[in-house]
Amino acid sequence: MIRDPRAWARLGKGIATKRQAQGLRQEDLAIQAGVSLGSVQNAESGQPPKARMPQSLPRIVKALGLPDTWIDDVLAGQEPAGEWRDVDVQAIVDEQRLEADLTSAFVRASDKATGPEIREGVKAALDVLRQHGLI
């Protein structure tokens, strides 16, 4: 059994997020899963179990409509299909803006370069910036 506290924290957060997205209280989920309120609270706490996988955990996950493999996937660090994940949108937007700005600069600086040559130069410049951790 995986004992990594970060993995269990992800699992607990995932359960809480799914429950809240469905508009359920912890009590409601406990009733639907046929487990105690304490079992739901423990699952959402994200604390690794002391000995073995709690028997209530698969029932809670099933009551949320998640696939049977969800627990193992999350504990293994995978992003289960169809799950939300945090994405640094600002970094993506900034990189796209930087690429456009670099392309414009290359176009202004080079009289006889072709479009593909300019794009290749921009990609090379972006690669160098990534290697240095600047983007």
Backbone as CSV, one residue per row, in Angstrom:
resi,resn,N_x,N_y,N_z,CA_x,CA_y,CA_z,C_x,C_y,C_z
1,MET,0.845,-1.193,0.000,0.000,0.000,0.000,0.882,1.245,0.000
2,ILE,0.486,2.231,-0.751,1.228,3.486,-0.851,1.047,4.266,0.442
3,ARG,2.149,4.735,1.005,2.113,5.446,2.286,2.426,6.937,2.142
4,ASP,2.667,7.404,0.930,3.062,8.796,0.693,1.956,9.750,1.159
5,PRO,2.257,10.618,2.140,1.236,11.549,2.644,0.694,12.482,1.561
6,ARG,1.546,12.860,0.590,1.070,13.751,-0.487,0.028,13.048,-1.355
7,ALA,0.249,11.752,-1.589,-0.710,10.981,-2.399,-2.052,10.902,-1.672
8,TRP,-2.008,10.647,-0.376,-3.250,10.560,0.390,-3.931,11.919,0.504
9,ALA,-3.130,12.981,0.576,-3.717,14.331,0.596,-4.443,14.609,-0.721
10,ARG,-3.832,14.203,-1.870,-4.501,14.350,-3.175,-5.805,13.574,-3.199
11,LEU,-5.768,12.361,-2.646,-6.961,11.516,-2.623,-8.070,12.187,-1.806
12,GLY,-7.721,12.653,-0.611,-8.710,13.315,0.239,-9.298,14.548,-0.409
13,LYS,-8.429,15.345,-1.027,-8.903,16.555,-1.715,-9.810,16.190,-2.883
14,GLY,-9.442,15.135,-3.614,-10.261,14.704,-4.744,-11.656,14.268,-4.316
15,ILE,-11.715,13.534,-3.217,-13.023,13.081,-2.705,-13.853,14.281,-2.284
16,ALA,-13.245,15.197,-1.533,-13.978,16.382,-1.072,-14.453,17.229,-2.249
17,THR,-13.597,17.394,-3.238,-13.948,18.197,-4.415,-15.115,17.574,-5.171
18,LYS,-15.065,16.261,-5.368,-16.163,15.568,-6.070,-17.460,15.683,-5.278
19,ARG,-17.382,15.498,-3.987,-18.581,15.578,-3.140,-19.191,16.967,-3.249
20,GLN,-18.372,17.989,-3.117,-18.866,19.368,-3.178,-19.425,19.706,-4.554
21,ALA,-18.777,19.210,-5.604,-19.259,19.461,-6.963,-20.642,18.863,-7.182
22,GLN,-20.944,17.795,-6.451,-22.254,17.161,-6.565,-23.262,17.747,-5.586
23,GLY,-22.841,18.760,-4.831,-23.739,19.430,-3.891,-24.099,18.581,-2.684
24,LEU,-23.223,17.664,-2.320,-23.489,16.776,-1.191,-22.790,17.259,0.075
25,ARG,-23.443,17.052,1.198,-22.787,17.237,2.486,-22.079,15.930,2.824
26,GLN,-21.163,15.973,3.758,-20.487,14.740,4.167,-21.498,13.705,4.651
27,GLU,-22.522,14.169,5.349,-23.561,13.264,5.855,-24.289,12.575,4.709
28,ASP,-24.583,13.343,3.652,-25.282,12.792,2.489,-24.440,11.692,1.829
29,LEU,-23.153,11.959,1.661,-22.268,10.978,1.046,-22.171,9.728,1.904
30,ALA,-22.100,9.904,3.208,-22.027,8.749,4.112,-23.256,7.861,3.943
31,ILE,-24.417,8.468,3.854,-25.655,7.701,3.685,-25.652,6.989,2.337
32,GLN,-25.285,7.706,1.260,-25.258,7.094,-0.073,-24.273,5.936,-0.148
33,ALA,-23.147,6.076,0.539,-22.112,5.039,0.484,-22.361,3.915,1.481
34,GLY,-23.271,4.143,2.424,-23.528,3.138,3.453,-22.381,3.007,4.447
35,VAL,-21.740,4.156,4.738,-20.633,4.173,5.691,-20.920,5.228,6.753
36,SER,-20.085,5.289,7.759,-20.288,6.277,8.813,-19.792,7.655,8.368
37,LEU,-20.293,8.668,9.035,-19.838,10.028,8.781,-18.329,10.120,9.039
38,GLY,-17.865,9.454,10.079,-16.436,9.445,10.400,-15.592,8.869,9.265
39,SER,-16.127,7.880,8.556,-15.391,7.297,7.428,-15.205,8.324,6.311
40,VAL,-16.245,9.093,6.044,-16.150,10.139,5.018,-15.170,11.209,5.486
41,GLN,-15.275,11.615,6.738,-14.369,12.635,7.260,-12.919,12.158,7.200
42,ASN,-12.683,10.902,7.558,-11.331,10.348,7.489,-10.822,10.317,6.047
43,ALA,-11.687,9.915,5.122,-11.282,9.842,3.712,-10.894,11.229,3.195
44,GLU,-11.662,12.243,3.568,-11.399,13.597,3.096,-10.239,14.266,3.827
45,SER,-9.859,13.723,4.980,-8.782,14.338,5.750,-7.437,14.223,5.042
46,GLY,-7.306,13.195,4.200,-6.068,13.031,3.464,-4.946,12.407,4.268
47,GLN,-5.272,11.865,5.432,-4.261,11.214,6.266,-4.077,9.772,5.827
48,PRO,-2.828,9.323,5.665,-2.616,7.907,5.309,-3.149,7.003,6.423
49,PRO,-3.763,5.894,6.055,-4.254,4.977,7.085,-3.085,4.350,7.836
50,LYS,-3.337,3.956,9.067,-2.279,3.400,9.909,-1.830,2.008,9.455
51,ALA,-2.760,1.182,9.022,-2.388,-0.199,8.714,-2.711,-0.608,7.272
52,ARG,-3.979,-0.547,6.908,-4.400,-1.053,5.601,-5.394,-0.089,4.972
53,MET,-5.698,-0.354,3.727,-6.672,0.464,2.998,-8.027,0.362,3.699
54,PRO,-8.629,1.494,4.042,-9.949,1.444,4.683,-10.982,0.778,3.769
55,GLN,-11.768,-0.120,4.328,-12.793,-0.823,3.544,-13.882,0.119,3.062
56,SER,-14.047,1.229,3.750,-15.089,2.184,3.368,-14.704,3.015,2.146
57,LEU,-13.415,3.118,1.854,-12.963,3.997,0.782,-13.538,3.631,-0.593
58,PRO,-13.489,2.373,-1.020,-14.095,2.037,-2.315,-15.600,2.330,-2.362
59,ARG,-16.270,2.177,-1.242,-17.715,2.453,-1.214,-17.980,3.949,-1.380
60,ILE,-17.136,4.767,-0.764,-17.281,6.219,-0.886,-17.039,6.651,-2.333
61,VAL,-15.977,6.125,-2.925,-15.627,6.468,-4.305,-16.720,6.014,-5.267
62,LYS,-17.259,4.826,-5.035,-18.338,4.322,-5.884,-19.584,5.206,-5.766
63,ALA,-19.895,5.647,-4.541,-21.067,6.503,-4.339,-20.912,7.840,-5.060
64,LEU,-19.671,8.261,-5.280,-19.427,9.504,-6.015,-19.458,9.296,-7.526
65,GLY,-19.617,8.040,-7.952,-19.688,7.737,-9.378,-18.331,7.696,-10.061
66,LEU,-17.277,7.507,-9.282,-15.931,7.458,-9.844,-15.590,6.033,-10.258
67,PRO,-14.680,5.857,-11.229,-14.324,4.509,-11.683,-13.597,3.713,-10.595
68,ASP,-13.646,2.401,-10.720,-13.025,1.511,-9.737,-11.531,1.765,-9.575
69,THR,-10.881,2.205,-10.619,-9.428,2.416,-10.591,-9.036,3.782,-10.024
70,TRP,-9.989,4.603,-9.687,-9.718,5.979,-9.273,-8.780,6.047,-8.073
71,ILE,-9.016,5.257,-7.055,-8.181,5.298,-5.844,-6.732,4.984,-6.200
72,ASP,-6.522,3.873,-6.894,-5.155,3.475,-7.256,-4.491,4.505,-8.157
73,ASP,-5.260,5.068,-9.089,-4.704,6.073,-10.000,-4.219,7.301,-9.233
74,VAL,-5.049,7.798,-8.327,-4.691,9.001,-7.576,-3.507,8.716,-6.661
75,LEU,-3.523,7.593,-5.972,-2.423,7.266,-5.070,-1.109,7.062,-5.825
76,ALA,-1.198,6.624,-7.069,0.007,6.425,-7.889,0.485,7.729,-8.524
77,GLY,-0.250,8.815,-8.298,0.170,10.108,-8.819,-0.380,10.443,-10.191
78,GLN,-1.237,9.593,-10.727,-1.804,9.846,-12.049,-2.985,10.801,-11.940
79,GLU,-3.245,11.457,-13.031,-4.434,12.302,-13.137,-5.538,11.445,-13.746
80,PRO,-6.524,11.048,-12.973,-7.598,10.224,-13.533,-8.321,10.940,-14.664
81,ALA,-8.701,10.185,-15.665,-9.393,10.752,-16.826,-10.628,11.517,-16.376
82,GLY,-10.814,12.678,-16.962,-11.999,13.476,-16.683,-11.909,14.299,-15.417
83,GLU,-10.781,14.263,-14.719,-10.640,15.029,-13.484,-10.115,16.421,-13.796
84,TRP,-10.463,17.371,-12.978,-9.922,18.716,-13.089,-8.532,18.709,-12.503
85,ARG,-7.669,19.536,-13.046,-6.355,19.714,-12.453,-5.970,21.178,-12.600
86,ASP,-5.109,21.619,-11.701,-4.663,23.002,-11.734,-3.685,23.195,-12.894
87,VAL,-3.894,24.259,-13.636,-3.016,24.604,-14.751,-2.628,26.056,-14.592
88,ASP,-1.358,26.347,-14.780,-0.878,27.722,-14.698,-1.185,28.420,-16.021
89,VAL,-2.396,28.940,-16.135,-2.865,29.563,-17.371,-2.031,30.800,-17.685
90,GLN,-1.655,31.555,-16.663,-0.879,32.766,-16.897,0.433,32.437,-17.589
91,ALA,1.086,31.354,-17.198,2.349,30.969,-17.830,2.131,30.616,-19.295
92,ILE,1.025,29.939,-19.598,0.732,29.574,-20.985,0.465,30.826,-21.810
93,VAL,-0.326,31.728,-21.258,-0.643,32.970,-21.968,0.628,33.790,-22.170
94,ASP,1.452,33.890,-21.125,2.689,34.657,-21.234,3.609,34.060,-22.295
95,GLU,3.689,32.724,-22.346,4.547,32.081,-23.336,4.024,32.326,-24.755
96,GLN,2.711,32.268,-24.922,2.137,32.531,-26.245,2.386,33.983,-26.655
97,ARG,2.242,34.883,-25.710,2.499,36.307,-25.994,3.967,36.512,-26.340
98,LEU,4.852,35.848,-25.582,6.283,35.960,-25.842,6.626,35.436,-27.233
99,GLU,6.005,34.312,-27.604,6.265,33.758,-28.936,5.834,34.741,-30.023
100,ALA,4.684,35.358,-29.849,4.204,36.331,-30.839,5.128,37.546,-30.900
101,ASP,5.562,38.028,-29.727,6.464,39.176,-29.693,7.807,38.852,-30.337
102,LEU,8.334,37.656,-30.054,9.598,37.251,-30.662,9.471,37.128,-32.177
103,THR,8.359,36.572,-32.616,8.140,36.438,-34.059,8.128,37.809,-34.727
104,SER,7.438,38.757,-34.116,7.398,40.119,-34.670,8.797,40.721,-34.719
105,ALA,9.563,40.507,-33.660,10.922,41.052,-33.618,11.793,40.420,-34.701
106,PHE,11.668,39.111,-34.888,12.435,38.427,-35.934,12.047,38.962,-37.315
107,VAL,10.765,39.178,-37.540,10.302,39.677,-38.837,10.893,41.059,-39.095
108,ARG,10.841,41.926,-38.085,11.388,43.280,-38.253,12.901,43.265,-38.471
109,ALA,13.586,42.297,-37.853,15.049,42.269,-37.903,15.610,41.551,-39.125
110,SER,14.791,40.825,-39.828,15.329,40.042,-40.947,14.567,40.365,-42.221
111,ASP,15.297,40.878,-43.185,14.677,41.287,-44.442,14.389,40.113,-45.370
112,LYS,15.320,39.164,-45.456,15.207,38.132,-46.478,14.853,36.752,-45.925
113,ALA,14.523,36.651,-44.655,14.177,35.351,-44.076,12.765,34.955,-44.480
114,THR,12.578,33.666,-44.669,11.238,33.159,-45.012,10.447,32.929,-43.731
115,GLY,9.151,32.753,-43.873,8.283,32.477,-42.721,8.743,31.274,-41.907
116,PRO,8.997,30.126,-42.572,9.462,28.958,-41.808,10.793,29.207,-41.092
117,GLU,11.694,29.970,-41.704,12.973,30.279,-41.051,12.754,31.138,-39.802
118,ILE,11.845,32.066,-39.885,11.535,32.925,-38.733,10.925,32.096,-37.612
119,ARG,9.962,31.224,-37.951,9.339,30.364,-36.932,10.372,29.460,-36.272
120,GLU,11.292,28.927,-37.066,12.351,28.065,-36.532,13.248,28.849,-35.567
121,GLY,13.579,30.081,-35.936,14.390,30.932,-35.064,13.683,31.253,-33.762
122,VAL,12.374,31.515,-33.829,11.584,31.810,-32.631,11.562,30.593,-31.717
123,LYS,11.330,29.422,-32.282,11.298,28.197,-31.468,12.650,27.954,-30.806
124,ALA,13.740,28.209,-31.527,15.085,28.052,-30.952,15.288,29.032,-29.800
125,ALA,14.838,30.273,-29.973,14.968,31.273,-28.911,14.142,30.871,-27.687
126,LEU,12.936,30.384,-27.903,12.095,29.936,-26.795,12.729,28.756,-26.065
127,ASP,13.340,27.837,-26.810,14.007,26.693,-26.178,15.128,27.151,-25.254
128,VAL,15.900,28.133,-25.694,16.982,28.652,-24.849,16.408,29.303,-23.585
129,LEU,15.355,30.067,-23.737,14.730,30.702,-22.567,14.197,29.646,-21.593
130,ARG,13.614,28.559,-22.113,13.127,27.473,-21.256,14.288,26.792,-20.528
131,GLN,15.378,26.550,-21.232,16.540,25.898,-20.613,17.078,26.706,-19.458
132,HIS,16.979,28.020,-19.536,17.474,28.879,-18.477,16.405,29.165,-17.413
133,GLY,15.244,28.544,-17.579,14.174,28.715,-16.593,13.514,30.062,-16.616
134,LEU,13.654,30.768,-17.708,13.057,32.104,-17.795,11.608,32.052,-18.207
135,ILE,11.190,30.958,-18.808,9.767,30.757,-19.126,9.414,29.332,-18.796
